[in-house]
Structures are given as C-alpha cells and as structure tokens.
Amino acid sequence: MRLLERIFDLAIIGGGVNGCGIARDAVGRGNTVFLCEMNDLASGTSSWSTKLVHGGLRYLEYYEFRLVREALIEREILWGIAPHIIRPLRFVLPHHAGLRPAWLLRLGLFLYDHIGGRHLLPATRSLDLRRDEVGKPLIPNRYGRAFEYSDCFVDDARLVVLNARDAADKGAEIRTRTRATDIKQSDGVWTVSMVDTLTGARSQVQARALVNAGGPWVEDVLGRGAGVNAKAKVRLVQGSHIVVKKLYDHDRAYMFQNADGRIIFVIPYQDDFTLIGTTDRDYDGDPSKVKATPEEIEYLCKAASEYLAKPVTSEDVVWTYSGVRPLYDDGASEAKAATRDYVFELDTPGGSPLLSIYGGKITTYRRLAEEALERLAPYLRSAKAREGWTGKWPLPGGDMDVSAVDGLIAELQRGYPFLSHEHARRLARAYGTRAIKLLGDAKSAADLGQAFGATLTEREVRYLMINEWAVTAEDIVWRRSKLGLRLSADEIAALDDWISTHIVSQSPLLEAGGRS
C-alpha cells in the first residue's frame, strides 16, 4: 500500500459542493489540502438540485430567518464570483385564493427583499396575470394576480467542479474515484486508507485534521473506524425532478403552491426544456440507487397541471433525476419541514479533529466552508487570516463583470468565426473566460477534432478530462454539461467508445495556456 509522503494539514472525504468548497477555502488560507471522492465530483446530491441559488422563500414559514438571510446575502456574492454559471432569474408566484393569503405572501416577500442586503437583483413587484405575458400559460380566469421576485439559476455540478479546479490550481490534491475505506487516528495524525475504484490500487494519506463531507454517506464514513460515536443524525430526504419540452416562450420561472403545503418550481431549462421540481419524501435505502418513482412523477405532473392551461403528463417527460438530501435530523414530523440549515459535529479523539457536516444547501456552501474552517482554526498549522476571500476571488472563468457574458459570447464569435452562436453561447456559459483557453489556436471547426453531436467536440472532451477530472461520457454529458438531453443513446455510446480508446492523462495544468 502506497503512503503519500507528506502529512497534509487537512484531508477531506467527499467531493460534493461542501467538500470542494472547504478545499478551496482551506488551500487559499495557506493549508495543504487533500480531497478524495469515491465517484465523480458532484455525482451525489450536488448535481441533483433544483439548480437555484436562492434565499428559500418558503423557509420563512418555518422561522429559519438566519438561514434565509445568509442565503439571500450569498446570492449576489456567488453571482459575482461565477457570472458564467450563475444568472438572475425572475420567479412568478400566482396568488391562489384557497392557500396562503395575499398579505402573508406580501409580508414574506418584503422580508425577502430587505433582510439579505439585495443590491443588484430587481425588487419584488405585483403582476396582473390578465395583462402580463406570464399569465398566458396559466389556466384562463383562474389566477388574476401574482407576485414576481428575484433569485438566481446555477449550473450546480459546474459550481462544484470549478471549486475543485480552483483548489487544485492553488495546490490542493484532488482524487476522484478514490474511496476512503478506513480511518484511524494515532499520535495526533489521521491516517485515511483508500482504494482506487477503477484500478483497485490501495494507498494511504495522513493529515492533522479531517473533514467528513460525505453527504448522504456521512454516517457511513464515521463507521469506517473513526472511533467516534456521533450524536447528530442525518435525515435522508428524496427530491425528484422531471424535465419536459419547453412549456412557454418567456424567460421567467414559476413557483406554484400546492394544497398539501408544498411548493414546486417550473423553470426554463437548457433553452429548449422546462424543469419541474421538487418532491420531498423521506428516503430509506442506498443513496446511490435513488430514482424518481412513478408516484413522484405523477405528483409533479399533477401539481404543475393545477396551474398550467396545457396539462403536463408523464408522456411529456423526457428526463428525470433524483437526489438524496442529507439533512440534519431535527425531529420534524414531515420531510418538507426538516431544516435545510447545516450542522457541524466536531470530535477530537486523541486530540485530532474530525469535523462532520450534516445538511446544508448549494446556496450556503461558501459560508459553510468559512464556518467549518473557523471551527478547525485552532488545529490547523497554516490558517492564515484570509477569511472572506472566497467571496471576492472569482471562480475559474468568472473573472468578468456580471453583465459581461453577452460580450464574451460576441468575443468568442469574433475570435472563432466558425462557431455558431449556439456553440459560443454554450461555451461562454460553461467555461466563462476559460473558453478561450479551451479553444486555443483553433482556426476552423476541423481543428476542434471529432464532433460528437450537439456542439460537443474532441477538444472540449480532452479539456474536461485533463482539467476537470472527467472520466466517462456520463461525467461529460450529464454533469460537466447537460448535453445528454440533446445527444442520442448511440452518440453517447460513441463518446464512451472514444474515451476508452484514447488515454488522456489528467494534469493540474490547463490545456493551451497553463494556470490562470
């Protein structure tokens, strides 16, 4: 078994948004960092979200004021550091006379507008659904009034990968397809035994502090010999989504209230589709096996059809996805009421810190990372006082103004005139300024190599394998991009065949230009 030579300041188990966010923050403060993930980055909960950076309007009903305020503040911070993968989105909330009263909605939205330091996002306004275009897709004469408010859309899996990329650019070691099998502590040092899930090769890493960011597997990680009896418990809650062909032409999203007290979102998605979700139900089973059930699909179709003039049926569904949220078990009777706040459990068996993370949400991952490192500061050798740096330093490709994405698209088309507008737009929104590094010195479409369909080319695939830890076609078409919605099964199989016959060594250096 190979033992990595140095002792790291911090080892992290789990390559979701929390683990990668902590890795980025920690290495930026001067710590040596190692992270292992048993599958692909963001392959668990972090890529199966509703794709929103949002305050969580409905959490106000559960008096989660601190969580909502923190999330509202984070919206514009995250938009500022990643304007290529995060963009503002207006939400329409039709007033349903039989559910929450209008005064309660107005009060909630007033708080939403004012407790989170909103600066750039537009404020709430009232709409007349009989006159505004957003009323056209709804059942005629049933809903006359609505409120429109701001939140943001995010490419969730890319958010995770870009945090990992920035951490690696700053010196962190990121190991995917590497499962932690055993955790032991001795003489103030943690030893993590690991196995490469592709080759079976075994290795060990040592660190002075350990973070358990296992998500749905947080308790499983603790059971691998940590010597800790966890007091906190995780509550697994299943959230499923459906994707259908585009339901309407305008660019706004909807929040629909249901008679059972839950809400669903209906969101423009990937230009030609509409995303509908999510469900909330307790889950008991292997988190890696979770799938949207026929009952959940029917529930989402029915909930959307309560509002939309053209009913949504299961036959309209082109894709489903489902994830398990590892919420902190606060004893709530219903899954919808379980807290979305995060909870830390810090144990120090033998004096060596082990920080386990329960709960959390995409929107608050950066603050979670800051707070995690505050908890670990007494134990870290190189905890330089750079608190807050992650909210000022752009994520890879995000070094531009929030209004500059359209300008970047135009720049790509000027510099690479063989790109279609659709292709340039997709690259700009996925890679930001690093799209120029990806395209390099290409003078024609032929210079981009083999075309796999839906504007995916060999050069992009190589870039993803070298710079973003992609190993399989699934990594590329369902996480690094959502091109699986546009590629046929045969085209995806052809991509997998190409990958299996082309060994592309992963490197921390960026193709065509080195680090930036």
C-alpha positions in Angstrom: 0.0 0.0 0.0 1.4 3.4 -1.1 1.6 6.1 1.6 1.7 9.7 0.4 4.9 11.2 1.7 3.8 14.4 3.4 1.4 14.9 6.2 -1.4 17.3 5.0 -2.9 19.9 7.2 -6.4 18.9 6.1 -7.9 15.8 4.5 -11.5 15.9 3.2 -13.7 12.9 2.4 -16.4 13.9 -0.1 -16.3 15.7 -3.4 -19.7 17.5 -3.3 -20.2 21.2 -3.0 -19.3 21.3 0.7 -16.1 19.2 0.4 -14.9 21.1 -2.6 -15.9 24.5 -1.1 -13.9 23.7 2.0 -10.9 22.5 0.0 -10.9 25.8 -2.0 -11.1 28.0 1.1 -8.6 26.0 3.1 -5.8 25.9 0.5 -6.4 29.7 -0.1 -5.6 30.3 3.6 -2.3 28.5 3.2 -3.1 25.0 4.3 -2.0 21.8 2.5 -5.2 20.0 1.4 -6.1 16.5 0.2 -9.6 15.6 -1.0 -10.9 12.2 -2.1 -14.2 11.4 -3.7 -15.4 7.8 -4.3 -17.1 8.6 -7.6 -17.1 11.7 -9.8 -17.2 15.2 -8.4 -20.8 16.3 -7.7 -22.1 12.8 -8.6 -24.2 12.7 -5.4 -26.6 15.3 -4.1 -24.8 18.3 -5.5 -25.7 17.6 -9.1 -29.4 16.7 -8.5 -30.6 20.0 -7.1 -33.2 22.4 -8.4 -30.4 24.5 -9.9 -31.1 27.5 -7.8 -29.1 29.9 -5.7 -32.0 31.2 -3.7 -32.9 32.5 -0.3 -35.5 29.9 0.3 -38.7 31.9 0.5 -40.7 29.1 1.9 -38.2 28.6 4.8 -39.6 31.8 6.3 -42.7 29.8 7.3 -40.5 27.6 9.5 -38.9 30.7 11.1 -35.5 29.9 9.5 -34.6 33.6 9.5 -30.8 33.2 9.9 -30.6 30.6 7.1 -32.7 32.7 4.8 -30.8 35.9 5.5 -27.4 34.1 5.0 -28.7 32.6 1.7 -30.0 35.9 0.4 -26.7 37.6 1.1 -24.9 34.7 -0.7 -26.9 35.1 -3.9 -25.2 38.2 -5.1 -21.8 37.1 -3.8 -21.9 33.9 -5.7 -23.3 35.6 -8.8 -20.3 38.0 -8.6 -17.6 35.2 -8.5 -19.3 33.0 -11.1 -21.4 35.1 -13.5 -20.9 32.5 -16.3 -22.6 29.7 -14.5 -25.0 31.8 -12.3 -27.6 34.2 -13.6 -30.6 36.1 -12.3 -34.0 34.6 -12.7 -37.4 36.2 -12.0 -40.0 34.0 -10.3 -43.7 34.4 -10.6 -45.8 33.4 -7.6 -49.5 33.3 -8.6 -51.9 34.1 -5.8 -54.1 31.1 -5.0 -57.2 32.3 -3.0 -57.6 29.0 -1.2 -54.0 28.7 0.1 -51.6 31.3 1.6 -53.3 34.7 1.9 -52.0 37.6 -0.2 -51.0 39.6 2.9 -48.8 36.7 4.1 -47.1 36.5 0.7 -46.5 40.2 0.6 -45.0 40.1 4.1 -42.7 37.2 3.2 -41.6 38.9 0.0 -41.0 42.2 1.9 -38.7 40.4 4.3 -37.1 38.6 1.3 -36.3 41.9 -0.3 -34.9 43.6 2.7 -33.1 41.2 5.2 -30.5 40.0 2.8 -28.7 43.1 1.5 -30.0 42.9 -2.0 -28.1 45.4 -4.3 -28.2 44.2 -7.9 -31.2 41.9 -8.2 -34.6 43.6 -9.0 -37.1 44.0 -6.2 -40.5 42.3 -5.9 -43.5 43.6 -7.8 -47.1 42.8 -8.3 -48.4 41.5 -11.6 -51.8 41.4 -13.3 -51.9 38.0 -14.9 -54.7 39.0 -17.2 -52.3 41.5 -18.9 -48.8 40.3 -18.4 -47.4 37.6 -20.7 -46.6 35.3 -17.8 -50.4 34.8 -17.4 -50.8 33.3 -20.8 -49.5 29.8 -20.0 -51.8 29.6 -16.9 -55.4 28.3 -16.8 -57.6 31.2 -18.0 -59.5 33.3 -15.5 -58.4 31.2 -12.5 -55.4 33.3 -11.4 -55.7 37.1 -11.7 -52.8 38.3 -9.5 -49.2 37.3 -8.9 -46.0 38.5 -7.2 -42.7 38.5 -9.1 -39.4 38.3 -7.2 -35.7 37.6 -7.9 -33.4 34.6 -7.3 -30.7 33.0 -9.4 -30.2 30.0 -11.5 -26.9 27.9 -11.2 -25.3 25.1 -13.0 -24.8 23.1 -9.8 -22.3 20.4 -11.0 -20.1 23.0 -12.6 -20.1 25.0 -9.4 -18.6 22.0 -7.6 -16.1 21.3 -10.3 -14.9 24.9 -10.5 -14.4 25.0 -6.7 -12.3 21.8 -7.1 -10.4 23.3 -10.1 -9.6 26.5 -8.1 -8.5 24.5 -5.1 -6.2 22.4 -7.4 -4.8 25.5 -9.1 -3.8 26.7 -5.6 -2.1 23.4 -4.7 -4.7 21.1 -3.3 -4.6 17.4 -4.3 -8.0 16.2 -5.7 -8.5 12.5 -6.1 -11.7 11.2 -7.7 -12.8 7.6 -8.0 -11.0 7.1 -4.7 -12.9 5.6 -1.8 -11.9 6.0 1.8 -12.1 2.5 3.3 -10.6 3.0 6.8 -10.0 5.9 9.1 -7.5 5.7 12.0 -6.1 8.3 14.4 -2.7 7.9 16.2 -0.2 10.4 17.7 -2.2 13.4 16.6 -2.5 12.4 13.0 -5.3 10.8 10.9 -4.5 8.1 8.5 -7.1 7.5 5.8 -6.8 4.3 3.8 -8.2 4.5 0.3 -8.8 2.3 -2.8 -8.9 3.4 -6.4 -12.3 2.3 -7.6 -11.1 2.0 -11.2 -7.8 0.1 -10.7 -8.1 -1.4 -7.2 -4.8 0.2 -6.2 -4.6 1.0 -2.5 -3.0 4.0 -0.8 -3.0 6.0 2.4 -2.9 9.6 3.2 -2.1 11.3 6.6 -3.5 14.6 7.8 -3.6 16.6 11.1 -7.3 17.4 10.6 -10.1 15.5 8.9 -13.4 16.7 7.4 -16.2 14.3 6.8 -18.2 15.8 3.9 -19.8 12.5 2.9 -23.2 13.9 2.4 -25.8 11.1 2.5 -22.9 8.8 3.5 -21.7 11.0 6.4 -22.6 8.3 9.0 -21.2 5.6 6.8 -17.8 7.4 6.8 -17.9 7.6 10.6 -18.4 3.9 10.7 -15.0 3.2 9.0 -13.0 3.2 12.2 -13.1 6.8 13.2 -13.6 5.9 16.9 -16.5 8.4 17.2 -20.0 7.9 18.4 -21.9 10.5 16.5 -24.5 12.4 18.5 -26.1 14.1 15.4 -28.2 12.1 12.9 -28.8 12.5 9.2 -32.3 12.5 7.7 -32.3 11.4 4.1 -34.9 13.2 2.1 -35.5 12.3 -1.6 -36.0 15.2 -4.1 -37.0 14.3 -7.6 -37.4 16.4 -10.8 -38.8 16.0 -14.2 -37.7 17.7 -17.5 -40.2 18.2 -20.3 -40.1 20.1 -23.6 -40.4 23.9 -23.3 -43.8 24.8 -21.9 -43.8 28.5 -22.7 -41.7 31.1 -24.5 -40.9 33.8 -21.9 -37.8 33.7 -19.7 -39.4 33.7 -16.2 -39.9 30.8 -13.8 -42.9 30.0 -11.6 -43.4 29.0 -8.0 -46.6 27.1 -7.6 -48.2 26.4 -4.2 -49.8 23.0 -3.7 -52.8 22.2 -1.4 -50.5 19.9 0.7 -48.4 22.9 1.7 -45.5 22.1 -0.5 -44.3 24.2 -3.5 -42.8 23.3 -6.8 -40.8 25.3 -9.3 -41.3 25.4 -13.0 -38.1 26.7 -14.6 -36.8 27.4 -18.1 -34.0 24.9 -18.7 -31.3 24.5 -21.3 -33.1 26.7 -23.8 -35.5 24.1 -25.1 -36.8 22.5 -22.0 -38.6 23.1 -18.7 -37.5 21.8 -15.3 -40.2 20.9 -12.8 -39.4 20.0 -9.1 -39.0 19.1 -6.5 -40.6 16.4 -4.2 -39.9 16.0 -0.5 -40.2 12.5 0.9 -38.1 10.5 3.4 -35.8 8.0 1.9 -34.6 4.7 3.3 -32.1 2.9 1.2 -28.8 3.2 -0.7 -28.5 6.8 -1.8 -26.7 5.8 -4.9 -29.8 3.8 -6.1 -32.3 6.6 -5.8 -34.6 7.2 -8.7 -37.7 9.3 -9.4 -40.7 7.0 -8.7 -43.8 6.8 -10.8 -45.7 8.4 -7.9 -43.3 11.3 -7.7 -43.5 11.9 -11.5 -47.3 11.8 -11.3 -47.3 14.2 -8.3 -45.1 16.8 -10.2 -47.3 16.5 -13.4 -50.4 17.0 -11.4 -49.0 19.9 -9.4 -48.0 21.7 -12.5 -51.3 21.0 -14.2 -53.2 22.6 -11.4 -51.9 25.9 -12.8 -51.0 25.4 -16.5 -53.5 25.7 -19.3 -52.0 22.7 -21.1 -51.7 19.8 -18.6 -48.4 18.1 -18.1 -48.5 14.3 -18.4 -46.0 11.6 -17.7 -45.8 11.1 -21.5 -44.3 14.6 -21.8 -41.3 13.7 -19.5 -38.0 13.5 -21.5 -35.7 13.0 -18.4 -36.0 12.6 -14.7 -33.4 12.8 -11.9 -33.5 12.3 -8.2 -31.1 13.0 -5.3 -31.0 12.4 -1.6 -30.5 15.4 0.6 -28.6 14.6 3.8 -30.5 16.9 6.1 -29.8 17.3 9.8 -32.4 15.3 11.7 -34.1 18.0 13.8 -37.1 15.7 14.6 -39.5 17.4 12.2 -42.6 15.3 11.6 -42.6 15.9 7.8 -39.7 15.9 5.3 -40.8 19.3 3.9 -40.4 20.8 7.4 -36.9 19.4 8.1 -34.3 22.1 8.5 -32.1 23.0 5.5 -29.6 24.6 7.8 -26.2 23.0 8.3 -24.9 21.5 11.5 -21.3 20.6 12.4 -20.2 17.9 14.8 -16.6 18.3 15.9 -14.9 15.4 17.6 -11.3 15.2 18.8 -10.5 11.6 19.6 -6.9 11.6 20.8 -6.7 15.3 20.2 -7.1 15.1 16.4 -10.1 17.0 15.0 -12.7 15.3 12.9 -15.4 17.7 11.6 -18.6 16.0 10.3 -21.1 18.0 8.2 -24.8 17.5 8.3 -27.2 19.3 6.0 -26.6 22.4 4.0 -27.7 23.6 0.6 -26.0 24.8 -2.6 -26.6 28.5 -1.8 -24.8 28.5 1.5 -21.9 26.2 0.7 -19.3 29.1 0.7 -20.4 30.3 4.2 -20.5 26.7 5.4 -16.8 26.4 4.3 -15.9 29.5 6.1 -17.5 28.4 9.3 -16.0 24.9 9.0 -12.5 26.4 8.9 -13.3 28.7 11.8 -14.1 25.6 13.8 -10.9 24.0 12.7 -8.7 27.0 13.1 -7.2 26.1 16.5 -5.9 22.8 14.9 -4.6 24.0 11.6 -1.0 24.9 11.3 -1.4 27.4 8.4 -4.7 29.1 9.0 -3.8 32.5 7.5 -6.3 35.2 8.2 -7.9 35.4 4.8 -11.5 35.0 5.9 -13.9 36.1 3.2 -11.5 35.7 0.3 -13.7 33.2 -1.4 -16.4 35.8 -1.9 -14.1 38.2 -3.6 -11.9 35.9 -5.8 -13.7 34.7 -8.9 -14.1 31.0 -9.7 -12.2 29.8 -12.8 -13.7 31.6 -15.8 -15.6 34.0 -13.7 -13.1 36.9 -13.9 -15.6 39.3 -15.5 -18.4 41.6 -14.6 -21.8 40.1 -14.1 -23.1 41.8 -17.2 -20.2 40.7 -19.4 -21.4 37.2 -20.5 -23.1 38.5 -23.7 -19.9 40.4 -24.5 -17.9 37.2 -24.1 -20.2 35.4 -26.5 -19.6 38.1 -29.1 -15.8 37.9 -28.4 -15.8 34.2 -29.0 -17.6 34.6 -32.3 -15.2 37.3 -33.4 -12.1 35.2 -32.4 -13.5 31.9 -33.7 -15.9 32.8 -36.5 -16.6 29.2 -37.3 -18.5 28.8 -34.1 -22.3 29.1 -34.3 -24.0 31.5 -31.8 -25.4 28.4 -30.0 -21.9 26.9 -29.6 -20.3 30.1 -28.5 -23.1 30.8 -26.0 -22.8 27.3 -24.5 -19.1 27.6 -24.1 -19.3 31.1 -22.6 -21.9 30.0 -20.0 -20.0 26.8 -19.1 -16.4 28.0 -19.1 -16.5 31.8 -19.0 -13.2 33.3 -19.9 -11.5 29.9 -19.9 -13.5 29.1 -23.1 -10.7 30.9 -24.9 -8.1 28.5 -23.3 -10.3 25.6 -24.3 -10.5 26.7 -28.0 -6.8 27.7 -28.1 -5.4 28.3 -31.5 -8.2 26.6 -33.5 -8.7 28.2 -36.9 -11.6 26.0 -38.1 -14.1 23.6 -36.9 -11.8 20.8 -38.1 -9.2 22.0 -35.6 -11.6 21.0 -32.7 -11.3 17.4 -33.7 -14.1 14.8 -33.8 -17.6 16.1 -33.4 -19.8 14.0 -31.1 -23.0 15.9 -31.7 -24.8 18.9 -30.0 -21.7 21.1 -30.4 -19.5 18.7 -28.3 -16.1 18.2 -29.8 -12.9 16.3 -29.2 -11.1 19.4 -27.9 -13.7 20.0 -25.3 -13.7 16.4 -24.2 -9.9 16.4 -23.8 -10.1 19.7 -21.9 -12.7 18.1 -19.5 -10.6 15.0 -19.0 -7.3 17.0 -18.4 -8.7 19.9 -16.4 -12.0 18.8 -14.8 -11.5 15.2 -13.8 -14.0 13.8 -16.3 -13.5 10.0 -16.9 -16.7 8.8 -18.6 -19.3 10.0 -21.1 -21.7 10.3 -18.1 -19.4 12.7 -16.4 -19.3 14.9 -19.5 -22.9 14.8 -20.8 -24.8 14.8 -17.5 -22.6 16.7 -15.1 -20.0 18.9 -16.9 -22.7 19.7 -19.4 -26.4 18.7 -19.8 -25.9 17.7 -23.4 -27.4 14.3 -22.6 -30.7 16.0 -23.2 -29.7 16.5 -26.9 -27.4 13.6 -27.7 -28.9 10.2 -28.7 -28.0 7.0 -26.9 -25.9 6.0 -29.9 -24.0 9.3 -29.8 -23.3 8.9 -26.0 -22.1 5.3 -26.6 -19.8 6.6 -29.3 -18.3 9.1 -26.9 -17.7 6.4 -24.3 -16.0 4.3 -27.0 -13.8 7.2 -28.0 -12.8 7.8 -24.3 -12.0 4.1 -23.8 -9.6 4.1 -26.8 -7.9 7.5 -26.0 -5.9 7.7 -22.8 -5.9 11.3 -21.7 -3.6 11.9 -18.7 -5.1 14.3 -16.1 -2.9 17.2 -15.2 -3.3 20.3 -13.0 -2.2 22.4 -15.9 -4.6 24.0 -18.2 -4.5 23.0 -21.8 -3.3 25.8 -24.1 -2.0 28.3 -21.6 -1.1 26.8 -18.2 -2.5 28.1 -15.0 -4.5 31.3 -14.6 
